[in-house]
Structure formats: C-alpha cells, structure tokens
Amino acid sequence: MPQAHLTLDPAFSIAPVNRRLFGSFVEHMGRCVYTGIYEPGHPATDADGFRTDVLELAREMGVTTVRYPGGNFVSGYRWEDGVGPDRPTRLDLAWRQIETNAFGLNEFMAWTKAAGVEPMMAVNLGTRGLQEACDLLEYANHPGGTHWSDLRVKHGVAEPHDIRLWCLGNEMDGPWQIGHKTAAEYGRLANETAKAMRLVDPRIELVLCGSSNSGMPTFGAWEATVLEHAYDAVDYLSLHAYYEENGDLPGFLCSAVDMDRFISDVVSTADHVAAKLRKRKKINLSFDEWNVWNFSRFQGIEHEPFRHAPELIEDTFTAADAVVVGDFLITLLRHADRVSIACQAQLANIIAPIRTEPGGRAWRQTIFHPFALTARHARGTVLRVEPTGPMLETSRYGEAPALSAVATTDGDSLTLLAVNRSPDQALDLTARIPGTGGPLTGQVIAAGDDPHRTEAAPRPLAVELHGDTLHTRLPAASWAIITRS
C-alpha cells in the first residue's frame, strides 16, 4: 500500500485564511440569473423575486463574495439599462441572448444582502470606458447630492451600496471579448480608469485583468505589460482557469498541479515588474474564475438564435469533478499569502454547484460538497504542509505528487484537507498534528470505484489518533476533510 506523511506545526504558517477565497460568480449568461437566482412567480420566490431555495443553498455553501455581472457579458453591458423603472430590452452579443434588464445593479445588491455576501462589481471596458465606470461608481457609492447618486435615491435606494471590490473589465486579452484590446491599449485604459475611479471613491479595491488562461499566446507578456502601465493604480491581478477530464482521468485528477504553476508564474511576473519599477507594494491575485468545465463539448453559439435565458453549459458534475474541485480549493489555500480573492464560476446552472428547474426544485451538484465543507471549516491560519509520498506520471502534466494537502488552525481547532490523486490506488496517510483537543472527525468523497457517477455526497472516513500521529486511508481518487473542533 503506498504511504504518505506530513507534519502540521503552527510555527510554519502561510497566511490567514481570507474569507474572500470562497467567492462565486453570477453572470447574465444562460440561466444563472433568470430562473437561477431570480424567478418572480416561482413557488419559493420572495417579494423581491429571489429564489429562496437558491439563497438557502448559497448560504449553506458558504459563499462569501460574488462577482457580477460578468464575464463576457460585461464587455457590452450598459449598466443604466438595469436601474430605474424604464428598462429597455437589448441584444446581448456576448452570449447571443435577449436581455430584459429586469435584474440589474439594485436587484443584485438586494440579493447580496439576502445571501449575506460581499459584492464584486465589474465595469465595462470593452464597448465603454472611463466615464461610464465613474458614473456607475458614483451611482453605487456616493451618498447623494449629485446627478447619479440622486438618481439612485430616486430609484428607491436611499443609502449608498458602498461596493469596495471592482474589476477593471473582463478577459481583455481574449479575441472573443467585445472590445478586445492589446496589452498596451488595455493597460493604459485600465490605469486611467483606476485613477479616475479612486477620485470618486478612494476606498475602493481594484482588480486588473490578467490572462484569460495560462495557455494564451500572450500569457506572461500580457501580465508584465499591463502591470507596467497600472501597477500603482491597482490592488490585484486576475487569473482565470477551467479544466476538464476529456478522456484522461489520471491527468484530470492532477489538474491542480497546473493551477499551482499558473499562480506561481503570475506571482513571479508581478514581482519581476515590482523589481523593475522599484516598487515595494506587492500585487496580490484574484483568481476570479475557476472551475471544472467540459468545454470540449461546448459547440459555440455563433449560429444560435437570440433567446432569453437559454440553457447554456449546464454541465452535470461527477464524483471525479468533486475531487478535482476540492484539490483546487487546497491549492488556493496553499497560496493564501498571495491569492486574496477567488470566485468559482458560476453559482447557479452555468457549470454550477447549484442547479435549478424553472418553476421547480433546486439541488446540489457533486462539486457543492467540497466547497461547502472547506468554506465551513478552513478558518484561522493556513499552515505550510510539505507532504512526502509517491509520485504519479501523467501525460498531461508530467510527474505529480499523489498527495495534495493543506491544513488550517484556529486556536484548538484544526482542519486537514487532503486529496489522493491516484485513480486506482488507496493511500495510507500519517500526519503528526499539534496540540491536544477533541476527537478527530473525517469525511471523504471517493471517486475511484465509479468516477463518473453523478451522486457523490461525503461519507464518514475512519481516522485514528495514536499519541500525536493521525492515521487514515485515503481511497483512490478521493478528497477528504479531517477536523478537530
């Protein structure tokens, strides 16, 4: 039986657990908004048109931050269409949809309050620019006495929304993006927009667009160029990544190896620019789109008719997907010293942990569970864990550790998260753990016996403690959480 070992010591910490790491994403795409989080007339809808069954699941999932309104959608969005009593119906060119604008900024902000989450707004730097971004910020955050803030009051929102997190566009490196720009064009626009927005509200935090994924031909050069333009004006640089099995289960189970490299490469680039510009400030990262997505099955929408809230990339997730999502969360926590924000894309229906039927039920997908348990238990401080164990050989990522793990501690409480990436072999895990406290409780999602099943709720995991050494057996292709209260 392959064996692995790790040691947990509070003296070797990485960073505090930032609650913004447990973010999600709501875009005007497919059924994420309409018949997802918002469906007037549904039996479970409240007075604002919000589906209370979805709200309950979002709270159970532990979502802390939600990015809105896109995504590709934002690069053609006129935010004024979604406020006030007269809302025009528009063509959404990003996803070939009919956008009614029944749900807009004020509805989203009311939804965030109902869900208990922090908003993360994106501004349109595709078809629009600096002035429209400042207008939106003034409408959202200025107390009153000006054109845009008084208009908000007229629309029934007396108090400012006080939105702190703002994204300067979305995936502006992508040729698919409406208003796509070169790195130099975007860097200059983002810098000027950031400076102007800070004049409206100096308290805001700003996210600069990094590469859409690490496979982009401009990856690395894009980050360096945009940061050289806007380093002083921004706080975070974004990363986006999606992964799929596509017939290669061993490689897919090691997908977090690529996410780890992606993060390290962007950190290195940002620090190189800091050194080049003689800057002491560190740019942190916002991994504000990540998930499993079977994108090879996506046929595109170029020839689809314009429709309102069509079914779009509503993937049904598997046990293997849940294990990989759990590993992504481990990776994000391991980089908590530089990754300050992360948003799983998306919350409802669109490659989502929560699915809904129009007029019907809402339910949890397999990937819901590792997110919910990690968000609930990973608190306090992230500990540096250096596991030893067997290596796996993959055609996709080369050699990869079979064990992926991270731990957090908060006083006497302890949480250990671990993934056995081997598709066919169990792994005996021992871990030296600090201190004394209550009993250890383990839960596991194991995909090895049937990785493509679409039901994968956590089940108990046997954990033994002998002195200060924990012992457990991780099934093949499994994600586990071990906690001590």
PAVEXNU-86408 format. One record per residue (C-alpha): residue in three letters; x, y, z. Coordinates in steps of 0.001 Angstrom, whole numbers, plus 524288, in hexadecimal, padded with zeros to 5 digits. Layout:
N
ALAXYZ ...
//
This chain:
485
MET800008000080000 PRO805FE80D437FC2E GLN808A3815EB807E2 ALA809848249E809F2 HIS80CDD82CFA8159C LEU80BDC83B33819B0 THR80E2E8436C825C6 LEU805B684E8E82A99 ASP80BFF85919832E5 PRO805E3866578360C ALA8138986C47835A9 PHE813E386A19826F0 SER808BB8725C821E5 ILE805CF877F881481 ALA7FB938828C81701 PRO7EE52884AF81D41 VAL7E2D087E6C8164F ASN7DCC68896180E51 ARG7CE128873C80DF4 ARG7CDDF88D2180047 LEU7D3F2880757FB64 PHE7C66E87A557FC13 GLY7C05B882E37F1AC SER7B72887FD37E68E PHE7B2EC8863E7D9E6 VAL7A5DB88A8D7D456 GLU7A56988E737C608 HIS79A44891FA7BCFF MET79C9D885687B589 GLY7933087A6F7B2D8 ARG78AE2877A47BEDA CYS7941987C617C977 VAL78BDE8887B7CC70 TYR77E9E885F07C63B THR778A28795A7CBCF GLY7854F877AF7D379 ILE7864D8816E7DE90 TYR77AC4889BA7D9C2 GLU76D79884887D5C3 PRO7616D88CA17D911 GLY75590883EA7DA19 HIS75CFB877ED7DE93 PRO7569D871487EA66 ALA7630C873AC7F259 THR764D5881CA7EE23 ASP764F488CFD7F7F5 ALA75F5989A9A7F628 ASP76B7189ED27EE73 GLY76A868939E7E4CA PHE7760888C457EAB0 ARG7755487D7B7EB6B THR7764087AB17F9F3 ASP77A1986C857F775 VAL786208715A7F026 LEU788EC87B637FAB0 GLU78893870AD804F9 LEU791F88684C7FD1A ALA79B3C873C47FAD4 ARG79B908764980979 GLU79D9C867C780C37 MET7A89D8679880242 GLY7AF7C8726E809C1 VAL7B11E87BE57FE71 THR7B74D8888980339 THR7B949890F87F719 VAL7B227891567EA0D ARG7B7818974D7DD88 TYR7AD7389DC67D491 PRO7A88F8A01D7C9B6 GLY7B3018991E7C1B4 GLY7BA648932D7BB95 ASN7B9AC895757AD07 PHE7AC5289BB17AEF5 VAL7B1F28A7B97B59E SER7B9D98ABBE7A9A3 GLY7AD6B8AFCE7A29E TYR7A4FD8B3967AE55 ARG79EBB8C0D57B098 TRP79CB38C0E87BF3A GLU792958CBD77BE5F ASP789638C2577B778 GLY7881E8BA837C41D VAL783D78C55A7CD70 GLY777678CD3B7CEBD PRO769AA8CAAF7C9F1 ASP76BE78CB2A7BB2C ARG774AC8C00C7B6F0 PRO7773F8BD807A893 THR778858AFD57A31F ARG785A78AE5179C57 LEU78D588A49F7944E ASP7987389EAA79C17 LEU7A2F289C39791EF ALA7ABD38949879B19 TRP7A2A18890379CD2 ARG7989188BCF791FE GLN78DCA88E1279BB8 ILE7822D8971579D74 GLU784E889EF87A9BF THR778A08A48F7B007 ASN780408ABE47BA8B ALA775D28A81B7C480 PHE781358A4DA7CD8C GLY78BA38AF4B7CF1B LEU794A08B5E37D8D5 ASN78AA98B8DE7E37D GLU7849D8AB5D7E2AD PHE792128A5427E37C MET795898AD5A7EF61 ALA788C38A9857F603 TRP78BF289B567F2CC THR7999F89C687F8CA LYS793A78A1898055F ALA789E98964F805A2 ALA794E888C9280314 GLY79E518930D80C9E VAL7A9348947A8028F GLU7B26589F487FE5C PRO7B05A8A4C77F09D MET7BB4E8A5607E697 MET7B7698AE037DB2B ALA7BD3F8AE527CD8C VAL7BD458BA427C4B9 ASN7BC358B9EE7B5EB LEU7C9468BD347AFAA GLY7C57D8B6B47A2E6 THR7BB448BF4A79C43 ARG7BBF48C9E17A6AF GLY7C66E8CFFC7AF24 LEU7CAF78D9617B991 GLN7BF358E2517BA6B GLU7B51A8D7827BB20 ALA7BD058D0A27C5A4 CYS7BD658DD097CDCD ASP7AEDE8DF3D7CBA8 LEU7ABDB8D1837D07F LEU7B48D8D34B7DC63 GLU7AE2F8E04F7DF94 TYR7A0A48DA3D7DE55 ALA7A4858CEDA7E70B ASN7ACE38D5297F18E HIS7AAED8E3E87F279 PRO7A1AB8E7DC7FD8D GLY799C38F1FC7F604 GLY799248FFAE7F0BA THR79E098FC697E315 HIS797688F8267D694 TRP79A608E9A47D771 SER799358E8137E62B ASP78C578EF847E653 LEU787878E6AF7DB71 ARG78A438DAFA7E41E VAL782638E1567EEF9 LYS777778E3F67E538 HIS777CF8D5827E1CF GLY774A38D2377EFF1 VAL782438CFB97F566 ALA784EA8DA667FF49 GLU791B78D54E804C6 PRO79DBD8D32B7FC53 HIS7A1428C5337F925 ASP7AF5D8C73A7FD9A ILE7B5148BD2E7F43A ARG7C39D8BB9C7F6F1 LEU7C8398B17C7ECEA TRP7C8658B5747DE84 CYS7CD858AE3B7D282 LEU7D31F8B6817C77B GLY7CC968AF0B7BC78 ASN7CD0C8A08C7B967 GLU7D689898217B19C MET7DAE58A37F7A93E ASP7E5C989B197A375 GLY7DBCF8921D79CE5 PRO7D8D58940D78E57 TRP7CB0A88F4279171 GLN7C8F289AD679A78 ILE7C06B8A609795B7 GLY7C9DF8B17D79504 HIS7D5FF8A8CF795C4 LYS7E26B8B0BD7979B THR7F0FF8AED17970A ALA7F8488AEA07A3F0 ALA7FD388BC7C7A1E1 GLU7EFB18C19279E46 TYR7E9478BAFD7A9E0 GLY7F4178BE6D7B36A ARG7F3088CCE57B052 LEU7E41C8CCD37B0D8 ALA7E3EE8C51F7BD94 ASN7EDBE8CE537C3CE GLU7E64B8DA8A7C020 THR7D9488D48F7C41B ALA7DED88D02C7D12E LYS7E4408DDB27D423 ALA7D7428E4157D0EF MET7CF4E8DA417D8C2 ARG7D7D68DCA27E4AD LEU7D49B8EB197E391 VAL7C63F8E7737E4CB ASP7C8968DE247F035 PRO7D6698DC377F580 ARG7D2378D09E7FDE9 ILE7D0338C7397F298 GLU7D8BB8BB7D7EF42 LEU7DB968B9227E0E3 VAL7DE368ACAF7D927 LEU7E61F8AD717CC8C CYS7E37F8A3627C1D5 GLY7EE0C899327C084 SER7EE1888E757B64B SER7E18A887007B39D ASN7E94487A807B59B SER7F75F876267B5FB GLY7F6508707F7A840 MET7F45C87DB97A1E3 PRO7FF5B8810279846 THR8015B88DF779F46 PHE801D68880D7ACF7 GLY80C9688DF87B532 ALA80F418990A7ABC2 TRP8014D89DCA7ADE0 GLU802C889E127BCAA ALA80FCD8A5237BBD6 THR80ACA8AF7F7B26E VAL7FE0F8B2BA7B94B LEU804CF8B34C7C682 GLU80F428BC757C150 HIS804398C59F7BD4B ALA7FB918C4677C959 TYR803CF8BF3C7D4AA ASP801A18CAD47DDB7 ALA7F3238CBE57DAC9 VAL7EE8A8BDFF7DDAD ASP7EE678B44A7E8E4 TYR7EC7D8A7107E261 LEU7EF2B89FFD7D5A7 SER7E52E896147D0CF LEU7E6E8887EA7CC8E HIS7DCF187F2A7C5D0 ALA7DDC6870717C385 TYR7D4C98652E7C013 TYR7D829856C07BF7C GLU7D1A484A987B9EF GLU7D3BF83BF67B9C2 ASN7D24D83A2E7AB03 GLY7D52D82B937ABC0 ASP7E16E82CD07B421 LEU7DD80829DD7C222 PRO7EB6F828987C7B3 GLY7EF4C835C17C212 PHE7E28183C117C607 LEU7E440837DB7D42E CYS7F13B83F467D410 SER7EB8584BDA7CE5F ALA7EEE48538D7DAA6 VAL7FD45851CE7D706 ASP7FAB685AFE7CBA3 MET7F318864837D41E ASP7FE81864B57DD9F ARG80835867A67D2B1 PHE7FF49872187CD1F ILE7FEAF879247DA2B SER80D62878227DC3B ASP8103587D427CE8D VAL80747889107D04B VAL80D2988C0E7DDA8 SER81AB488B7B7D791 THR816AE894A37CC9B ALA8105A89E547D5DC ASP81C4D89E667DEA4 HIS825308A0177D2DD VAL81D908AC387CEF5 ALA81E448B1277DCEE ALA82D0A8AFAD7DCC8 LYS82E1C8B6067CF6E LEU825EC8C1AA7D3B8 ARG82C6C8C25A7E135 LYS81F6D8C0167E825 ARG81E178BB597F618 LYS80F908B88B7F4DC LYS80C0A8AA777F1AA ILE801398A7A57E809 ASN7F87B89CC17ED09 LEU7F04D893DA7E48F SER7E1C8892737E1FB PHE7DEEB884F47DC5F ASP7D156889897D8E9 GLU7CD6787EDC7CF58 TRP7D09F8709E7D1C4 ASN7C983863C47D0A0 VAL7C802856F07C981 TRP7C1B3858E27BC32 ASN7C02284F067B130 PHE7C371859847A747 SER7C6EC84FE779C6A ARG7B86684C9C79BE7 PHE7B48185AE479A79 GLN7B07485CC678C5E GLY7B06586B8878CB1 ILE7A534874ED78AA8 GLU7A8E487C0577E2E HIS79D4A876C677681 GLU7936F876087818C PRO7876787ECB78131 PHE7866B8898478B6C ARG77EB68843379701 HIS77BC4888537A4E5 ALA7826B880007AF5B PRO7857E874107A70B GLU78B038679D7ACCF LEU799938697F7AB21 ILE7A502860F47AFF2 GLU79CDF85AE77BAC1 ASP7A6A9850207BD7B THR7A30A844F47C67A PHE7AE9F8428E7CF6B THR7B48A835B77D3BC ALA7BB908302F7DF7A ALA7C896832777D89D ASP7C4CE840AC7D65E ALA7C2468422E7E4FC VAL7CFCC83CCE7E844 VAL7D649846487DECA VAL7CE7D851E07E3ED GLY7D2B684E387F1A3 ASP7E0DA84E147ECF7 PHE7DF3F85B977E6EE LEU7DAC4860B97F41B ILE7E6BA85A8B7FA83 THR7EF638615E7F07E LEU7E90C86E957F2A7 LEU7EAEF86D4180152 ARG7F923869477FF85 HIS7FB2D876367F877 ALA7F3AB87E4680270 ASP7FF6A887368040C ARG7FD0188C987F64D VAL7EF97887EE7F1D0 SER7E638890D47F91B ILE7D9B288EC37F150 ALA7D43E883067EA06 CYS7C73A881097E32B GLN7C222873ED7DEA0 ALA7BABA875D77D1F5 GLN7AF1C875DD7D274 LEU7A561875047DDAF ALA7991A86FCA7D718 ASN796FB867597CAFB ILE7A2D386BDB7C30A ILE7AD2A861607C650 ALA7A801863477D3F9 PRO7A77885CB57E149 ILE799088604B7E201 ARG78F4885C477D783 THR7811E8603E7D623 GLU774F785CAB7CE8E PRO76CC08683C7C9DA GLY760F88682E7D2AA GLY7665185C2B7D993 ARG770B5857667E2DB ALA77EB185B6A7E5AC TRP7893D8518C7E8F5 ARG7978B84FD77EC68 GLN7A12284A6B7E286 THR7ACDA842287E687 ILE7B61B84DD47E67E PHE7AD93854B97F085 HIS7B27084C187FB8E PRO7C13484E767FBCD PHE7BED285D077FA74 ALA7B4E685D738057E LEU7BD268555D80ED6 THR7C9A585CD680BD3 ALA7C2EC869FD80D75 ARG7BD0A8658481A5B HIS7C93585FB88208F ALA7D52A8667181A9B ARG7D6E68719782433 GLY7E190878B282B76 THR7EF20876CC825C7 VAL7F3C086E9A81A4E LEU7FEF5865A681E26 ARG80A5E8622981562 VAL80935853A0812DB GLU8141B84C8580BB6 PRO80F3C83EC580912 THR81806833838055E GLY812B3828547FD68 PRO81211821A67F037 MET81237828AA7E32D LEU80939826927D799 GLU80CE7827857C943 THR8030582E7B7C09C SER803358315A7B217 ARG7FCE183E7E7B49F TYR80531844537BF84 GLY810DE83B797C0CE GLU814708369D7CE67 ALA80B0183A7D7D932 PRO80A0E837637E7BD ALA7FF9F82D517EAEB LEU7FC28834D37F74A SER7F778842DA7F755 ALA7F4F1848B2804C0 VAL7F382854F480CD0 ALA7EFA3857DD81ACF THR7E9E38632882268 THR7E986865CD830EB ASP7E19786F1383932 GLY7E4CB86DBF84794 ASP7E29885FAF84B7F SER7DB1F85C8B83F0F LEU7E20585613833AE THR7DE0F852F3825B7 LEU7E5B484A2481C98 LEU7E1C78497980E3C ALA7E7A883EB5805ED VAL7E62F838FA7F84C ASN7EB1482BEC7F37B ARG7ED1C82E537E4F3 SER7EFC5820327E174 PRO7E46C81B207D93F ASP7E60580CFE7DDA5 GLN7EDE280BCB7EA45 ALA7EA5180F227F83C LEU7F436816DF80026 ASP7F7B0814EC80E6E LEU7F9848224D8149E THR8001C8255482171 ALA801258330C826DD ARG8074C8389D83315 ILE7FDCB8428C83872 PRO7FFE984D0D842B1 GLY7F9CA84E9D85008 THR7EEF38477F856AE GLY7E07F8491685521 GLY7D3FC8422F851C0 PRO7D257836378493F LEU7D5558362C83ABB THR7CA428351A830E9 GLY7CC508313E822C8 GLN7C4058322781683 VAL7C77082DA7808DB ILE7C29B82E2D7FAD5 ALA7C861822957F396 ALA7C79B821CF7E4D1 GLY7D069816197E265 ASP7C5DA80BA67E1EB ASP7BD39813347D855 PRO7C3378206A7D4CE HIS7B8458244C7CB8E ARG7ACCA822667D496 THR7A50182ED27D6B1 GLU7A1AB82C737E501 ALA7AD1C82E747EE4D ALA7A98A833587FBC7 PRO7B3E7832A58067A ARG7B4448266580ED8 PRO7BB77823AC81BA8 LEU7CA118212781B0C ALA7D096818DD82587 VAL7DB408208382C8D GLU7E3E281B6183778 LEU7EC6E82341840AC HIS7F7F081CFF847AA GLY7FED0827068501E ASP8013E8328B84715 THR8005A82A8983A87 LEU7F42E829AF83235 HIS7F1F281E1B8294D THR7E7E781C6E81E98 ARG7E683815BD81182 LEU7E2C781E488060B PRO7DB64816A87FBA8 ALA7DF998179C7ED7A ALA7DBBA8247B7E711 SER7D68082AA17F377 TRP7D51A837937FA83 ALA7D4DA837678094C ILE7D2FA840F281477 ILE7D74283DDD82259 THR7D3608474D82D1B ARG7D58F8493283B96 SER7CCBC852ED8424D 
//
